Amino acid sequence: MERTQQSDTGGQGRKVFFRRKKTCPLTGTNAPKIDYKDMKLLQRFISERGKILPSRITSVCHKKQRSLATAIKRARNIALLPFVTK
């Protein structure tokens, strides 16, 4: 995505900056496999209050986000992850 910022006064434009497209950290050749027993991986995608972070923040694709949410919910049900932290 490319954005340009120009001021209306003077006609001189500001610097053009390029926003890099976020890539999914769970897809690719050396990507980790989503597993409900992998606590270290799952805790990267949970807030400090215990909520599942949205994909717009973590840049996970929608297919992996659904399987990630399922893995987190499974881990919560068998008491590997807490439902809520205080």
C-alpha positions, 0 to 999 in steps of 0.5 A: 500500500502506498500513500503520499502526503501533500500539503494544500499550501505551497504545492510542495509534497512531504516525504512519501512513505511506503507501508510494507505489507504484513505477511503471515508469520504462520505460513511459509517454509519454516513456519511453526505448526499450530498445535494446542500443546505448544504454549509458547506459540499460542501465548504470542497470540493472546493478550495479557488479559487472556483474550485472543488478539485480532488478525489485524494486529498479529498479521495472521491470515484468516485461515490460520487465525481460525485454526489458531483460535481453535487451538487456543480454545482447546488449550483452555478447555484442558487447562493448559491456558487460562480463560482469564488472567487477573 
